[in-house]
Amino acid sequence: MTQLKFVPYPKERADQFRAEGLWGNERLTDYVEKWARETPDAVAMFVPGERSLTYRDTLVQARRFANALRDAGLRKGDVIAIQLPSHPEFLIAYFAVVMMGGILCTLHVPYRAGEMRPLLQFAEADAVICMPASDKYDAPATMHALKADVPTLRHVIVAYGDAPAGCLSMAKMIANGSDAPIDGEFSATDPCLLCFTSGTSAAPKGVLRSSETIVANGRIYSETINLTAADRVMIAPPFTHVFGLCCVANAIVNGAAIVLLPLYTPAEYVKTIDVGKPTVIFTAPAHVAAALKGGLLDTVDLSSVREVVIAGSVCPPDVAKAFEDLLPNGRTGGLFGMTECVLVAQTPIDAPASVRHYTIGRATRGIQARVCDAEGRVLPAGSEGELQLTGYSVMAGYSKNDEANALAFTADGWFKTGDIATIDGDGNIAICGRVKDLINRGGIKINPTDIENLVDSHSDILQSAVVPMRDDVLGEKACLFVVLRPGSSVTLDQINGYLSERGVAKMRWPEHLEIIDEMPMTPTRKIIKGVLATRLAQP
């Protein structure tokens, strides 16, 4: 069993969350069983145009895999890592691990041995579930080789396709496993999910969660968009990220159908919308921007869509509006979430565009938000400062990382998000940037987010990022990285003229331009600015 440290909430806080009905005694798989009893033939998940699983199918396969994992010697508290695209097998594995009391540890699909080694070591993983070998990546061989550096790693399980010698086949385990209920003592307080914050690998910041917060968040967040069993929920963020898994909980708690997007490309994204006919879409700004700029949504029937939730990074208002203009029966809005707090704010579906496109909405039930200055003083409505949170789904602390915990919380126990924000008189939160992204130009702090939003609206530019560039006189200057539309060209003077026309002061203009073919992106389609900054630092 792993020695992962589950950081508990203070007893008085935990008792409060339970007394207020925020936390319950349910595990996510209790809802799979509920819907398998009540609506067994309802679709639980489907890949449009390929295959689907009912709630009955899902329960049977999850139970069989859970029993097979136990037959392989895995027990309550063991860590089972997973590196898979958003296939049905991912969710079957997730539910099975929860059923048998294990802890699912997510690994992003682009990761290779160098990124996974410290994460698997940190988690003390007992098994790993991976995709079959391909021409580009031999996942089973990679995982086998990692056994030499991860002494706890006993089993490599191939989710589908051929399983080479020395590996277990998930398909065979399901075929041969018992579909009897899993015996044992299990509780919603048991840890069941380990996710790492974006960008952490060499020095992992892992958040270990129990079913209490996962299920509570699924119940409470889904209230904000009136999610029901009649919905078809398309989840574009990968399931290896907490955003994707929170959306899974939203759907499962309500007995809705999940529309899967196994592999993101702009074409597959649009095809999934077209064929899957989702009613609710969870997506990132980069997904939407790529589809819009390519004109891919112009001929798609979007009449089924009533709600598009755009999150994962700050969404340019023009992008949200452009998608909404294509929806005959729907609206776009935003949410806020992090690995450390899951989904904690949402724009009301009946709010005007000025709220839905320019803010992330209000804190959800059970969450409190405030904005503080650099000295920790709470600021009045409308002031800009660091966003801080407290409530039922905000983590109590990172696992095995006291140093990170000391920096992450205020003296009175609020979590410091690292986001710069304002909160208006109605409680609507607007994200203005990241504390660490601020550029200090001779003592003048430049927030790159609004500049990037303007540059992204330029007709010749697909993506942009503003990062600090060292300067011997001013300390830092702003460097602009852009990805151009095919066949387009642009100069720094042209971009700065464009910014000037839109009222941006000269001191905030970028002073260097780098044109690149592709932005470095996280699995959830956030630009990795650290990679760009490193590129600037190279001679």
SERODREN-997884 format. One record per residue (C-alpha): residue in three letters; x, z, y. Coordinates in pm, whole numbers, padded with zeros to 5 digits, always signed. Each point is the difference from the previous one (the first is absolute). Example, Ala and Ser with C-alpha at 12.3 -4.5 7.8 and 13.67 -1.06 7.14 Angstrom:
# residues 2
Ala+01230+00780-00450/Ser+00137-00066+00344/
//
This chain:
# residues 539
Met+00000+00000+00000/Thr+00123-00086+00347/Gln+00140+00262+00235/Leu-00172-00165+00297/Lys-00104+00256+00256/Phe-00369-00015+00086/Val-00016+00154+00346/Pro-00317+00210+00008/Tyr-00228+00047+00295/Pro-00017+00356+00134/Lys-00271+00183-00196/Glu-00216+00064+00304/Arg+00004-00371+00088/Ala-00081-00108-00356/Asp-00285+00250-00016/Gln-00129-00133+00332/Phe+00006-00363-00122/Arg-00198+00098-00309/Ala-00246+00219+00192/Glu-00071-00284+00242/Gly-00068-00241-00288/Leu+00299-00218+00084/Trp+00175+00062-00331/Gly-00192-00010-00327/Asn+00080+00036-00368/Glu-00012-00371-00087/Arg+00279-00223-00119/Leu-00019-00371+00079/Thr-00061-00074-00368/Asp-00310+00220+00007/Tyr-00152-00274+00214/Val+00108-00271-00242/Glu-00183+00195-00271/Lys-00302+00057+00225/Trp-00050-00369+00074/Ala+00073-00097-00362/Arg-00296+00222-00094/Glu-00234-00091+00285/Thr+00081-00367+00067/Pro+00210-00109-00300/Asp-00045-00373+00061/Ala+00088+00012+00369/Val+00327-00172+00084/Ala+00280+00247+00071/Met+00271-00254+00080/Phe+00054-00373-00007/Val+00253-00267+00082/Pro-00216-00278+00150/Gly-00019-00304-00224/Glu+00195+00169-00281/Arg-00132+00320-00163/Ser-00203+00312+00061/Leu-00047+00345-00150/Thr-00320+00203+00005/Tyr+00004+00375+00044/Arg-00061+00031-00377/Asp+00299-00228-00071/Thr+00214+00193+00245/Leu-00080+00338-00153/Val+00063-00119-00356/Gln+00333-00163+00081/Ala+00118+00293+00211/Arg-00085+00250-00274/Arg+00174-00210-00263/Phe+00313-00029+00210/Ala-00007+00371+00084/Asn-00019+00091-00369/Ala+00274-00250-00080/Leu+00225+00157+00264/Arg-00056+00336-00168/Asp+00077-00155-00338/Ala+00330-00119+00151/Gly+00088+00362+00077/Leu-00094+00012+00367/Arg-00169+00318+00120/Lys-00165+00164+00297/Gly+00242+00017+00293/Asp+00215-00293-00117/Val+00079-00268+00257/Ile-00090-00359-00081/Ala+00136-00251+00250/Ile-00164-00335+00057/Gln+00124-00327+00148/Leu-00282-00251-00017/Pro-00190-00237+00227/Ser-00365+00086+00066/His-00119-00108-00344/Pro-00281+00173-00194/Glu+00273+00151-00220/Phe+00124+00198+00299/Leu-00334+00176+00040/Ile-00044+00051-00374/Ala+00344+00166-00004/Tyr-00082+00211+00307/Phe-00323+00131-00150/Ala+00164+00060-00340/Val+00284+00201+00151/Val-00246+00217+00194/Met-00209+00049-00316/Met+00291+00132-00204/Gly+00129+00222+00279/Gly+00305-00205+00090/Ile+00141-00092+00341/Leu+00001-00366+00103/Cys+00308-00094+00207/Thr-00032-00330+00188/Leu+00290-00245+00044/His-00041-00301+00228/Val+00017-00338-00173/Pro+00289-00140+00212/Tyr+00221+00295-00098/Arg+00287-00057-00239/Ala+00237+00237-00176/Gly+00177+00112+00317/Glu-00321+00114+00165/Met-00165+00139-00313/Arg+00290+00204-00136/Pro-00016+00284+00256/Leu-00380+00006-00013/Leu-00013+00025-00380/Gln+00272+00265+00007/Phe-00187+00196+00267/Ala-00325-00020-00198/Glu+00173+00075-00333/Ala-00214-00276-00145/Asp-00084+00019-00371/Ala-00135-00355-00028/Val-00039-00313+00207/Ile-00263-00274-00015/Cys+00120-00342+00110/Met-00081-00370-00003/Pro+00146-00237-00262/Ala+00322-00190+00055/Ser-00009-00312+00215/Asp+00250-00257+00121/Lys+00049+00196+00322/Tyr-00001+00358-00129/Asp+00046+00156-00343/Ala-00184+00326+00059/Pro+00023+00136-00359/Ala+00377-00056-00011/Thr+00040+00157+00343/Met-00195+00309-00104/His+00195+00031-00327/Ala+00327-00015+00189/Leu-00123+00276+00233/Lys-00029+00236-00297/Ala+00376+00052+00025/Asp-00046+00152+00348/Val-00339+00165-00054/Pro+00044+00230-00301/Thr-00368+00103-00005/Leu-00119-00362-00045/Arg-00123-00040-00358/His-00243-00292-00005/Val-00021-00345+00158/Ile-00355-00134-00026/Val-00071-00368+00070/Ala-00347-00033+00152/Tyr-00086-00351-00119/Gly+00171-00300-00156/Asp+00289+00034-00243/Ala+00162+00338-00055/Pro+00361-00036-00120/Ala+00159+00216-00268/Gly+00035+00360+00110/Cys-00305-00018+00229/Leu-00360+00102-00053/Ser-00284-00244+00059/Met-00283+00136+00215/Ala-00239-00255-00150/Lys+00079+00119-00354/Met-00019+00363+00104/Ile-00351-00062+00136/Ala-00104-00199-00307/Asn+00116+00275-00236/Gly-00086+00306+00209/Ser-00297+00228-00049/Asp-00280-00019+00254/Ala-00093+00365-00053/Pro-00002+00229+00305/Ile+00340+00155+00067/Asp+00021+00358-00119/Gly+00181+00261+00205/Glu-00036+00215+00308/Phe+00001-00209+00316/Ser-00087+00084+00358/Ala-00035-00167+00337/Thr+00289+00222+00111/Asp+00240-00173-00241/Pro+00255-00228+00169/Cys-00075-00360-00097/Leu+00162-00241+00249/Leu+00346-00032+00152/Cys+00052-00247+00285/Phe+00307-00048+00216/Thr-00009-00062+00373/Ser+00086-00349+00121/Gly+00371-00073+00017/Thr+00113+00300-00204/Ser+00219-00072-00297/Ala+00348+00150+00025/Ala-00144+00323+00147/Pro-00356+00007-00138/Lys-00287+00163+00182/Gly-00258+00037-00274/Val-00355+00124+00044/Leu-00152+00153-00313/Arg-00379+00014+00002/Ser-00272+00158-00208/Ser-00345-00141-00068/Glu-00147+00238+00258/Thr+00127-00196+00300/Ile-00026-00344-00161/Val-00366+00037-00096/Ala-00091+00183+00321/Asn+00153-00278+00206/Gly-00190-00260-00202/Arg-00328+00181+00070/Ile+00061+00083+00364/Tyr+00167-00317+00122/Ser-00257-00230-00165/Glu-00276+00175+00199/Thr+00141-00158+00315/Ile-00074-00355-00119/Asn-00317+00079-00199/Leu+00153-00110-00329/Thr-00246-00019-00295/Ala-00013-00118-00359/Ala-00132-00335+00125/Asp+00329-00079+00174/Arg+00277-00230-00121/Val+00321+00143+00142/Met+00296-00236+00042/Ile+00330+00188+00015/Ala+00285-00209+00138/Pro+00265+00279+00026/Pro+00186+00042-00330/Phe-00101+00281-00233/Thr+00360+00123+00004/His-00067+00120+00355/Val-00217+00298+00090/Phe-00219-00223+00223/Gly-00097-00210-00301/Leu-00061+00300-00226/Cys-00212+00176+00264/Cys-00219-00310+00018/Val-00031+00013-00380/Ala-00127+00359+00029/Asn-00252-00107+00266/Ala-00147-00258-00236/Ile+00007+00206-00321/Val-00159+00309+00156/Asn-00294-00217+00107/Gly-00025-00216-00312/Ala+00085-00317+00190/Ala+00181-00306-00136/Ile+00366-00055+00087/Val+00107-00355+00086/Leu+00366-00028-00102/Leu+00273-00206+00167/Pro+00287+00006-00254/Leu+00246-00209+00199/Tyr-00013-00040+00377/Thr+00050-00339+00158/Pro-00212-00122+00291/Ala-00163-00255-00230/Glu-00079+00257-00274/Tyr-00127+00245+00260/Val-00249-00251+00136/Lys-00095-00120-00350/Thr-00079+00359-00101/Ile-00230+00040+00300/Asp-00165-00337-00068/Val-00060+00049-00374/Gly-00031+00380-00014/Lys-00262+00022+00277/Pro+00103+00353+00106/Thr-00223+00209+00222/Val+00288+00221+00115/Ile+00360-00110+00048/Phe+00295+00237+00037/Thr+00293-00195+00139/Ala+00312+00009+00215/Pro+00051-00178+00335/Ala+00259-00233-00150/His-00247-00117-00267/Val-00258-00088+00262/Ala+00243-00154+00250/Ala+00151-00232-00261/Ala-00342-00122-00113/Leu-00121-00051+00356/Lys+00309-00178+00127/Gly-00002-00230-00300/Gly-00366-00085+00062/Leu-00075+00103-00360/Leu-00318+00194+00080/Asp-00165-00272+00206/Thr-00196-00155-00289/Val-00058+00312-00214/Asp-00347+00147-00048/Leu+00037+00350+00146/Ser-00370+00089+00001/Ser+00042+00274-00265/Val+00242+00203+00215/Arg-00149+00289+00198/Glu+00315+00202+00068/Val+00369-00088+00032/Val+00231+00299+00032/Ile+00341-00101+00136/Ala+00275+00260-00039/Gly+00352+00069-00122/Ser+00153-00074+00341/Val-00129-00051+00353/Cys-00233-00299+00011/Pro+00013-00221+00310/Pro-00350+00003+00153/Asp-00002-00380+00017/Val+00045-00016-00378/Ala-00290+00238-00064/Lys-00223-00191+00240/Ala+00090-00340-00142/Phe-00096+00111-00353/Glu-00321+00160+00123/Asp-00096-00322+00179/Leu-00003-00170-00342/Leu-00231+00260-00158/Pro-00368-00088+00027/Asn-00113+00338-00135/Gly+00299+00229+00039/Arg+00238+00181+00226/Thr+00366+00094+00001/Gly+00136+00347+00063/Gly+00298+00219-00067/Leu+00105+00312-00182/Phe+00301+00229+00000/Gly+00175+00133-00305/Met+00341+00101-00130/Thr+00146+00103-00332/Glu+00015+00352+00142/Cys-00366+00021+00106/Val-00182-00292-00171/Leu-00299-00150+00189/Val-00088+00224+00294/Ala-00151-00210+00282/Gln-00242-00293+00019/Thr-00171-00200+00273/Pro-00379+00051-00021/Ile-00176-00310-00129/Asp-00247+00014+00290/Ala+00271+00041+00266/Pro+00058-00273+00260/Ala+00293-00239-00034/Ser+00189+00197+00266/Val+00022+00283-00254/Arg+00022-00196-00325/His+00274-00239+00114/Tyr+00206+00225+00221/Thr-00005+00334-00183/Ile+00008+00142-00352/Gly-00316+00195+00072/Arg-00067+00368-00043/Ala+00137+00255-00244/Thr-00219+00023-00310/Arg-00186+00311-00112/Gly+00244+00276-00093/Ile+00287-00137+00212/Gln+00118+00109+00345/Ala+00222-00209+00227/Arg+00196+00078+00316/Val+00269-00156+00218/Cys+00308+00199+00108/Asp+00297-00060+00228/Ala+00366+00022-00105/Glu-00001+00376+00062/Gly-00303+00050-00225/Arg-00255+00060+00275/Val-00352-00123-00079/Leu-00097-00273+00246/Pro-00341-00067+00158/Ala-00223-00297-00085/Gly+00149-00334+00098/Ser+00362+00122-00001/Glu+00261-00174-00211/Gly+00202+00203-00249/Glu+00068+00053-00369/Leu-00305+00001-00228/Gln-00025+00317-00210/Leu-00250+00075-00279/Thr-00134+00284-00208/Gly-00274+00019-00261/Tyr-00107-00022-00362/Ser+00199-00313-00094/Val+00317+00054+00202/Met+00277+00085-00245/Ala+00131+00355-00017/Gly+00353-00137-00029/Tyr+00234-00251-00163/Ser+00109+00076-00354/Lys+00357+00129-00040/Asn+00094-00072+00363/Asp+00018+00313+00213/Glu+00202-00177+00268/Ala-00268-00264+00052/Asn-00271+00266+00001/Ala+00176+00193+00274/Leu-00012-00310+00221/Ala-00349-00117-00096/Phe-00208+00297+00115/Thr-00048+00191+00323/Ala+00035+00376+00022/Asp-00378+00034-00030/Gly-00017-00224-00308/Trp-00113-00338+00138/Phe+00152-00315-00150/Lys+00200-00216+00240/Thr-00087-00363-00073/Gly+00278-00159+00209/Asp-00261-00224+00162/Ile-00047-00018+00376/Ala-00370+00015+00082/Thr-00274+00086+00245/Ile-00334+00167-00073/Asp-00286-00073+00239/Gly-00286+00230+00095/Asp-00209-00124-00295/Gly+00276+00075-00249/Asn+00104-00363-00054/Ile+00369-00027-00084/Ala+00211-00293+00120/Ile+00343-00050-00159/Cys+00253-00108+00262/Gly+00316-00021-00211/Arg+00247+00199-00205/Val+00221+00273+00143/Lys+00304-00140-00181/Asp-00071-00356+00124/Leu+00027+00087+00370/Ile+00283-00184+00176/Asn+00197+00209+00249/Arg+00116-00249+00265/Gly+00206+00198+00249/Gly-00238+00296-00022/Ile-00315-00216+00012/Lys-00199+00027-00325/Ile-00139-00336-00113/Asn-00281+00001-00256/Pro+00025-00331-00190/Thr-00348-00002-00155/Asp-00199-00150+00286/Ile+00276-00255+00066/Glu-00012-00107-00365/Asn-00379-00035+00017/Leu+00032-00235+00298/Val+00281-00203-00155/Asp-00201-00032-00324/Ser-00279-00164+00201/His+00235-00283+00108/Ser-00111-00325-00161/Asp+00349-00085-00130/Ile+00076+00339-00157/Leu-00113+00130-00339/Gln+00162+00344+00008/Ser+00213+00206+00234/Ala+00192+00327+00008/Val+00181+00173+00286/Val+00294+00219-00104/Pro+00273+00185+00195/Met+00333-00173+00055/Arg+00305+00206+00097/Asp+00127-00046+00355/Asp+00316+00155+00148/Val-00158+00050+00344/Leu-00368+00073-00060/Gly+00028+00150-00348/Glu-00268-00228-00146/Lys-00169-00328+00082/Ala-00299-00168-00161/Cys+00064-00277-00250/Leu-00289-00220-00109/Phe-00014-00146-00352/Val-00256-00275-00060/Val-00123-00222-00282/Leu-00122-00332+00140/Arg-00278-00227-00107/Pro+00138-00298-00194/Gly+00126-00265+00239/Ser-00010+00229+00305/Ser+00277+00115+00229/Val+00023+00263+00271/Thr+00260+00146+00235/Leu+00049+00350+00134/Asp-00086-00117+00351/Gln-00325-00153-00123/Ile-00100+00323-00175/Asn+00083+00211+00302/Gly-00199-00236+00220/Tyr-00292+00044-00238/Leu+00035+00380+00027/Ser+00030-00018+00378/Glu-00327-00194+00022/Arg-00164+00285-00191/Gly+00123+00270+00232/Val+00299+00137-00194/Ala+00265+00142+00233/Lys+00345-00161-00015/Met+00169+00322-00113/Arg-00203-00024-00323/Trp+00083-00362-00079/Pro+00221-00066-00304/Glu+00357-00086+00094/His+00103-00174-00319/Leu-00185-00234-00238/Glu+00059-00047-00373/Ile-00198-00270-00182/Ile-00023+00067-00375/Asp-00170-00171-00292/Glu-00169+00310-00143/Met-00058+00361+00100/Pro+00116+00274-00239/Met-00325+00163-00114/Thr-00109+00306-00194/Pro-00243-00051-00290/Thr-00283+00087+00239/Arg+00108-00272+00244/Lys+00169+00218+00261/Ile+00310-00141+00167/Ile+00312+00195-00096/Lys+00166+00038+00338/Gly+00300+00182-00145/Val+00108-00320-00177/Leu-00019-00190+00329/Ala+00195+00270+00184/Thr+00269-00009-00270/Arg+00026-00376+00042/Leu+00061+00047+00373/Ala+00273+00256-00068/Gln+00194-00238-00224/Pro+00291-00185+00165/
//
